[in-house]
Amino acid sequence: MRNALIAVLFGCAPLLAAAGSSVLLRGGTVHPVSGPVIQNASVLIRDGKIAEVGARVAAPKGVRIIDIKGLHIYPGLIDSSTSIGLSEIGSVRETVDTTEIGDFNPQVRAMVAVNPASEHIAVTRANGTTTVISAPAGALVAGQAALLHLDGWTWQEMAVKPAAGMVLNFPNIQTRSGRGGGMYGGAPAQPFAEAKKEYEKRVQGLHEFFENARRYQQAKAAGAPGFETDLRFEAMLPVLEGRLPVIVRAARERAIRDALKFAEEEKFRMILAGAPEAYKVAADLKAKGIPVICGPTLELPMETDDPYDRSLTIPAELYKAGVKIAFGSFDTAFARNLPYQAANAVAYGLPYDEALKALTLNAAEIWGVTDQIGSIDKGKSADLIVTDGDPLETRTQVKYSFIAGKQVDLTNKHTRLYEKHMARE
């Protein structure tokens, strides 16, 4: 009898686990992004996935039901450029792990350096972001950026795509390297001819590195005698084979045009990141099918004689030119402001629906994970936020957040400080 009871209990265990991991968000307004808004609808979450979406979703027996009447369901937002998990306090060197020594570090993997206990993670996800690109910085070839969920005990649990792109900081012609020239300790201004010569030298160094990586690829394929594994060139193989895109950071028009030429010559898939002068080459970006990760709109223009709203209008200009865009905060501490960067682009010409797509479905397409995240569709990961209004509005509050079907805690350092000081006598 005892053995039979144990067998029954073990037999029911999977069912109990399934019921425990199932949630029905009932009666809200669903914004799938991939399709029209659905009023008075429900979303069923089962085993971390979106099981059903629609106006008539029945509640399975034993499922936990959350009544969200009057609230809205959106896909979790995606920040396409951060250093979250790699940097905690910028002024404390020991808490920053974004840069390695040397110009060529393709073997560096941001994913394995991510700190799951970072305070920035909880703060960022509390404002609607569920997934981020966390990228290394510094070198010419800085290493591999990772696409990660903002929840998990370990980096393995957080990983959506451990290697989402290779970061390449394209050289720039730099004639000034310090404010005030040499008077206040900064390096003096460099003549243009010398700066250009240095620039060409660094670009040539990039070409040589790619050529050496290609020779390594050929030697490995041919089984050359005495072949030895080189971790740097091994990491370049997915780039050369077209499996891993290159995230090119280039600011000025000249550098962007040279980067486009470089990508064509070296035959790799390119994603342009930041690029405050990308609007000047929008036609070329469209023609080559290169997407752009737009930088913060709440920034001053690059040049003193630029229009005051230059940073605000760039996303709209790229969109109107037919360039696929996403948004990145390019930050850690202020990654929480990502939705407002997109909102300000709406005020300056970017259609609202396109701004929302740039934070969700477009980003998923750029990173090659549309089968997993980016919209509210059956079979995708249940990365969802439930809000009391438009997530691009500053007054909107995120009431619930789900990452891979798990409801995550929205308390964070900011809420703890708020409660602490509100309770002060």
C-alpha positions as CSV (number, residue, x, y, z in Angstrom):
1,M,0.0,0.0,0.0
2,R,2.8,2.4,0.9
3,N,4.7,1.6,-2.3
4,A,1.5,2.2,-4.3
5,L,1.0,5.6,-2.6
6,I,4.6,6.6,-3.3
7,A,4.1,5.7,-6.9
8,V,1.0,7.8,-7.2
9,L,2.7,10.7,-5.6
10,F,5.7,10.5,-7.9
11,G,3.3,10.1,-10.9
12,C,1.5,13.3,-9.9
13,A,4.7,15.3,-9.3
14,P,5.0,16.5,-13.0
15,L,1.4,17.6,-13.0
16,L,1.8,19.5,-9.8
17,A,5.0,21.1,-11.1
18,A,3.3,22.1,-14.3
19,A,0.3,23.6,-12.4
20,G,2.7,25.5,-10.1
21,S,4.5,27.0,-13.1
22,S,1.3,28.1,-14.9
23,V,-0.2,31.5,-14.6
24,L,-3.1,33.1,-16.3
25,L,-3.0,36.9,-16.7
26,R,-6.7,37.6,-17.1
27,G,-8.8,40.5,-18.4
28,G,-6.1,43.0,-19.5
29,T,-5.3,44.8,-22.8
30,V,-2.7,42.8,-24.6
31,H,-0.2,44.6,-26.9
32,P,1.4,41.8,-28.9
33,V,3.5,44.2,-31.0
34,S,3.5,41.6,-33.8
35,G,-0.3,42.2,-34.3
36,P,-3.2,44.4,-33.3
37,V,-4.0,45.2,-29.7
38,I,-6.5,42.7,-28.1
39,Q,-8.9,44.2,-25.6
40,N,-10.2,42.3,-22.5
41,A,-7.8,39.5,-23.2
42,S,-5.7,37.0,-21.3
43,V,-2.3,35.4,-21.6
44,L,-1.6,31.9,-20.3
45,I,1.9,31.1,-19.2
46,R,3.0,27.5,-18.9
47,D,6.5,26.1,-18.3
48,G,8.1,29.4,-19.1
49,K,6.4,29.9,-22.4
50,I,3.3,31.7,-23.7
51,A,0.8,28.9,-24.1
52,E,-2.3,30.9,-25.2
53,V,-3.2,34.5,-26.1
54,G,-6.6,35.9,-26.8
55,A,-10.0,37.1,-25.6
56,R,-11.3,33.6,-24.7
57,V,-8.5,31.7,-22.9
58,A,-9.9,29.2,-20.4
59,A,-8.2,28.7,-17.1
60,P,-6.8,25.2,-16.7
61,K,-7.5,23.4,-13.5
62,G,-5.2,24.5,-10.7
63,V,-3.6,27.4,-12.6
64,R,-2.8,30.6,-10.6
65,I,-4.9,33.5,-11.9
66,I,-3.9,37.1,-11.7
67,D,-6.7,39.5,-12.4
68,I,-5.3,42.4,-14.5
69,K,-8.5,44.2,-15.5
70,G,-7.7,47.8,-16.4
71,L,-4.0,47.0,-16.9
72,H,-1.9,46.4,-20.0
73,I,0.4,43.5,-21.1
74,Y,3.5,44.3,-23.2
75,P,6.5,42.2,-24.2
76,G,9.5,42.8,-22.0
77,L,11.7,45.6,-23.3
78,I,15.1,44.8,-24.8
79,D,18.0,47.2,-24.3
80,S,20.4,46.6,-27.2
81,S,23.5,48.1,-25.6
82,T,24.6,48.1,-22.0
83,S,27.4,47.0,-19.7
84,I,24.9,45.7,-17.1
85,G,26.5,43.0,-14.9
86,L,30.0,44.1,-16.0
87,S,30.1,47.5,-14.2
88,E,28.8,48.4,-10.8
89,I,30.4,51.6,-9.6
90,G,32.2,53.4,-12.4
91,S,34.6,55.3,-10.1
92,V,35.6,52.1,-8.3
93,R,37.9,50.2,-10.6
94,E,37.6,46.9,-8.8
95,T,33.8,46.8,-9.7
96,V,34.3,47.4,-13.4
97,D,35.1,44.4,-15.7
98,T,34.5,45.8,-19.2
99,T,37.9,46.1,-20.7
100,E,41.0,43.8,-21.3
101,I,44.5,44.8,-22.2
102,G,45.5,44.8,-25.9
103,D,43.8,45.8,-29.2
104,F,42.5,42.4,-30.2
105,N,40.5,40.4,-27.7
106,P,37.8,38.4,-29.6
107,Q,38.1,35.6,-27.2
108,V,36.8,37.7,-24.3
109,R,33.2,36.7,-23.4
110,A,31.1,39.2,-21.5
111,M,28.6,36.5,-20.5
112,V,31.0,34.7,-18.1
113,A,31.9,38.0,-16.4
114,V,28.3,39.1,-15.6
115,N,27.5,39.5,-12.0
116,P,24.0,38.2,-11.4
117,A,23.8,40.1,-8.1
118,S,24.3,43.5,-9.6
119,E,22.1,46.2,-8.1
120,H,21.6,47.6,-11.6
121,I,19.7,44.5,-12.7
122,A,16.9,44.9,-10.3
123,V,16.6,48.6,-10.9
124,T,16.5,48.2,-14.7
125,R,14.0,45.4,-14.8
126,A,11.7,47.3,-12.5
127,N,11.1,49.8,-15.3
128,G,10.1,47.2,-17.9
129,T,13.4,45.9,-19.4
130,T,13.7,42.1,-19.2
131,T,16.6,41.5,-21.7
132,V,19.8,43.3,-22.4
133,I,22.9,43.2,-24.6
134,S,25.9,43.4,-22.2
135,A,29.0,44.3,-24.1
136,P,32.7,44.6,-23.4
137,A,34.5,47.8,-24.3
138,G,38.0,49.3,-24.8
139,A,39.9,47.4,-27.5
140,L,39.6,47.6,-31.2
141,V,38.1,44.1,-31.2
142,A,36.8,44.2,-27.7
143,G,35.2,40.7,-27.4
144,Q,31.8,39.0,-27.5
145,A,28.6,40.8,-26.3
146,A,26.0,38.7,-24.6
147,L,22.2,38.7,-24.8
148,L,20.9,38.0,-21.3
149,H,17.8,37.9,-19.2
150,L,17.7,40.2,-16.2
151,D,17.0,37.3,-13.8
152,G,18.9,34.2,-12.7
153,W,21.2,32.9,-10.0
154,T,24.1,32.3,-12.5
155,W,25.1,33.6,-15.9
156,Q,24.1,30.2,-17.4
157,E,20.5,30.8,-16.2
158,M,20.5,34.4,-17.5
159,A,21.9,33.6,-21.0
160,V,19.6,34.0,-23.9
161,K,22.4,34.1,-26.5
162,P,25.9,33.9,-24.8
163,A,27.6,35.2,-28.0
164,A,25.3,37.7,-29.7
165,G,27.9,39.8,-31.5
166,M,31.6,40.6,-31.7
167,V,32.3,44.2,-30.6
168,L,34.5,46.2,-32.9
169,N,35.4,49.8,-31.9
170,F,36.2,51.3,-35.3
171,P,39.1,53.8,-35.2
172,N,38.5,57.5,-35.5
173,I,40.7,60.4,-36.6
174,Q,41.4,62.0,-33.3
175,T,43.0,65.4,-33.3
176,R,42.2,66.2,-29.7
177,S,42.6,63.9,-26.7
178,G,42.0,66.1,-23.7
179,R,40.0,69.2,-22.8
180,G,42.2,72.3,-22.6
181,G,45.1,70.9,-24.6
182,G,48.2,70.5,-22.7
183,M,47.5,73.3,-20.2
184,Y,45.5,71.2,-17.7
185,G,47.2,67.9,-18.1
186,G,45.4,66.7,-21.3
187,A,47.4,65.7,-24.4
188,P,48.0,68.6,-26.8
189,A,46.1,68.9,-30.0
190,Q,47.5,66.6,-32.7
191,P,48.0,67.9,-36.3
192,F,45.4,66.4,-38.7
193,A,48.1,64.8,-40.9
194,E,49.5,62.9,-37.9
195,A,46.1,61.9,-36.7
196,K,45.1,60.6,-40.1
197,K,48.3,58.6,-40.3
198,E,47.7,57.0,-37.0
199,Y,44.1,56.3,-38.0
200,E,45.2,54.5,-41.2
201,K,47.7,52.5,-39.3
202,R,45.0,51.2,-36.9
203,V,42.7,50.4,-39.8
204,Q,45.5,48.5,-41.5
205,G,46.1,46.6,-38.3
206,L,42.5,45.5,-38.3
207,H,42.8,44.3,-41.9
208,E,45.9,42.3,-40.9
209,F,44.2,40.8,-37.9
210,F,41.2,39.6,-40.1
211,E,43.7,38.3,-42.7
212,N,45.6,36.3,-40.0
213,A,42.3,34.9,-38.7
214,R,41.4,33.8,-42.2
215,R,44.7,32.1,-42.6
216,Y,44.1,30.3,-39.3
217,Q,40.7,29.2,-40.5
218,Q,42.3,27.8,-43.7
219,A,45.1,26.0,-41.8
220,K,42.6,24.5,-39.4
221,A,40.3,23.3,-42.2
222,A,43.3,21.8,-44.1
223,G,44.7,20.0,-41.0
224,A,48.1,21.7,-41.5
225,P,51.0,19.9,-39.8
226,G,52.0,21.5,-36.5
227,F,48.7,23.4,-36.3
228,E,48.1,24.9,-32.8
229,T,44.9,26.3,-31.4
230,D,44.9,30.1,-30.9
231,L,42.0,31.2,-28.8
232,R,41.9,34.7,-30.4
233,F,41.5,33.3,-33.9
234,E,39.3,30.5,-32.8
235,A,36.8,33.1,-31.5
236,M,36.9,34.8,-34.9
237,L,35.7,31.7,-36.8
238,P,32.0,32.4,-36.3
239,V,32.5,35.9,-37.6
240,L,34.3,34.7,-40.7
241,E,31.7,32.0,-41.3
242,G,28.9,34.6,-41.1
243,R,27.3,33.0,-38.0
244,L,28.2,35.9,-35.6
245,P,27.5,39.6,-36.5
246,V,30.0,42.3,-35.7
247,I,28.8,45.2,-33.6
248,V,30.6,48.2,-35.1
249,R,30.8,51.3,-32.9
250,A,31.6,54.3,-35.1
251,A,30.6,57.9,-34.4
252,R,31.5,60.2,-37.2
253,E,30.4,60.0,-40.9
254,R,33.9,59.3,-42.2
255,A,34.4,56.5,-39.7
256,I,31.0,55.0,-40.5
257,R,31.7,55.1,-44.3
258,D,35.1,53.5,-43.7
259,A,33.5,50.9,-41.5
260,L,30.9,50.0,-44.2
261,K,33.8,49.6,-46.7
262,F,35.7,47.5,-44.2
263,A,32.7,45.2,-43.6
264,E,32.3,44.7,-47.3
265,E,36.0,43.9,-47.8
266,E,36.2,41.6,-44.9
267,K,32.7,40.0,-45.6
268,F,31.1,40.1,-42.2
269,R,27.6,40.9,-41.0
270,M,27.5,44.3,-39.5
271,I,25.3,46.0,-36.9
272,L,26.1,49.7,-36.4
273,A,25.9,50.9,-32.8
274,G,25.6,54.4,-31.4
275,A,26.7,56.3,-34.5
276,P,25.3,59.8,-33.9
277,E,26.1,60.7,-37.5
278,A,24.4,57.6,-39.0
279,Y,21.7,59.8,-40.5
280,K,24.3,61.1,-42.9
281,V,24.8,57.7,-44.4
282,A,21.2,56.4,-44.0
283,A,20.8,55.6,-47.8
284,D,23.9,53.4,-47.7
285,L,22.8,51.6,-44.5
286,K,19.4,50.9,-46.1
287,A,21.0,49.6,-49.3
288,K,23.3,47.2,-47.4
289,G,20.6,46.1,-45.0
290,I,22.6,47.2,-41.9
291,P,20.6,47.8,-38.8
292,V,21.4,50.6,-36.3
293,I,21.3,50.5,-32.5
294,C,20.3,54.1,-31.8
295,G,22.0,55.8,-28.9
296,P,20.4,57.9,-26.2
297,T,18.2,60.7,-27.5
298,L,18.5,62.7,-24.2
299,E,22.0,63.9,-25.1
300,L,23.5,67.1,-26.4
301,P,24.3,67.2,-30.2
302,M,27.8,66.1,-31.2
303,E,28.8,69.4,-32.7
304,T,28.2,72.9,-31.3
305,D,26.6,74.1,-34.5
306,D,24.2,71.1,-34.8
307,P,20.5,71.7,-34.4
308,Y,19.5,71.5,-30.7
309,D,17.3,68.5,-31.4
310,R,19.7,66.6,-33.5
311,S,20.0,63.6,-31.1
312,L,16.2,63.5,-30.9
313,T,15.5,63.3,-34.6
314,I,18.1,60.7,-35.6
315,P,15.8,57.6,-35.0
316,A,13.0,59.1,-37.1
317,E,15.4,60.0,-39.9
318,L,16.8,56.5,-40.0
319,Y,13.3,54.9,-39.9
320,K,12.1,57.1,-42.8
321,A,15.1,56.0,-44.8
322,G,14.1,52.4,-44.3
323,V,16.8,51.4,-41.8
324,K,15.8,48.9,-39.1
325,I,16.5,50.4,-35.7
326,A,16.6,49.4,-32.1
327,F,17.5,51.4,-29.0
328,G,20.3,51.0,-26.6
329,S,21.0,52.9,-23.4
330,F,24.8,52.5,-23.8
331,D,24.8,52.8,-20.0
332,T,24.5,50.8,-16.8
333,A,23.3,53.2,-14.1
334,F,20.7,54.9,-16.4
335,A,19.7,51.8,-18.4
336,R,16.4,52.2,-16.5
337,N,15.6,55.3,-18.7
338,L,15.6,53.2,-22.0
339,P,11.8,53.6,-22.6
340,Y,12.0,57.4,-22.3
341,Q,14.8,57.6,-24.8
342,A,12.4,56.0,-27.3
343,A,9.6,58.2,-26.1
344,N,11.5,61.4,-26.9
345,A,12.2,60.1,-30.4
346,V,8.4,59.7,-30.9
347,A,8.0,63.4,-30.0
348,Y,10.4,64.2,-32.8
349,G,8.9,62.2,-35.6
350,L,9.3,58.5,-35.0
351,P,5.9,56.7,-35.2
352,Y,4.9,55.4,-31.8
353,D,4.4,51.8,-33.0
354,E,7.9,51.8,-34.5
355,A,9.4,53.1,-31.2
356,L,7.7,50.2,-29.4
357,K,9.0,47.7,-32.0
358,A,12.5,49.2,-31.7
359,L,12.4,48.2,-28.0
360,T,10.9,44.7,-28.6
361,L,10.5,43.0,-32.0
362,N,13.0,44.9,-34.0
363,A,15.7,44.2,-31.3
364,A,14.8,40.5,-31.3
365,E,15.1,40.4,-35.1
366,I,18.5,42.2,-35.1
367,W,19.9,39.7,-32.5
368,G,18.4,36.7,-34.3
369,V,16.0,35.6,-31.5
370,T,12.5,36.4,-32.9
371,D,11.6,32.7,-32.2
372,Q,12.2,33.3,-28.5
373,I,11.4,36.9,-27.5
374,G,10.2,40.3,-28.7
375,S,6.4,39.9,-29.0
376,I,3.5,38.2,-27.3
377,D,3.0,35.1,-29.4
378,K,2.2,31.5,-28.6
379,G,5.4,29.4,-28.1
380,K,7.7,32.3,-27.2
381,S,9.4,32.8,-23.9
382,A,7.0,34.5,-21.4
383,D,8.9,37.7,-21.1
384,L,6.1,40.1,-20.2
385,I,5.4,43.3,-18.3
386,V,2.0,44.3,-16.9
387,T,1.6,48.0,-16.6
388,D,-1.0,50.6,-15.6
389,G,-0.4,52.6,-18.8
390,D,2.0,53.2,-21.7
391,P,5.5,52.0,-20.8
392,L,7.0,54.9,-22.7
393,E,5.3,57.3,-20.2
394,T,7.3,58.3,-17.1
395,R,4.2,58.1,-14.9
396,T,3.5,54.5,-15.8
397,Q,4.2,51.9,-13.2
398,V,5.2,48.3,-13.9
399,K,2.9,46.1,-11.7
400,Y,4.2,42.7,-12.7
401,S,7.1,41.4,-14.6
402,F,7.7,37.9,-15.9
403,I,11.0,36.6,-17.3
404,A,10.9,33.2,-19.0
405,G,7.6,32.6,-17.2
406,K,8.9,33.4,-13.8
407,Q,7.4,36.3,-11.9
408,V,10.3,38.5,-10.8
409,D,10.5,40.7,-7.7
410,L,10.3,44.3,-8.6
411,T,11.8,45.6,-5.3
412,N,15.2,47.1,-5.8
413,K,17.7,49.6,-4.2
414,H,15.5,52.5,-5.2
415,T,12.3,51.2,-3.7
416,R,14.1,50.1,-0.5
417,L,15.5,53.7,-0.1
418,Y,12.1,55.1,-0.8
419,E,10.4,53.0,1.8
420,K,13.2,53.6,4.3
421,H,12.9,57.4,4.1
422,M,9.1,57.4,3.9
423,A,9.1,55.6,7.2
424,R,11.4,58.1,8.8
425,E,10.0,59.7,12.0
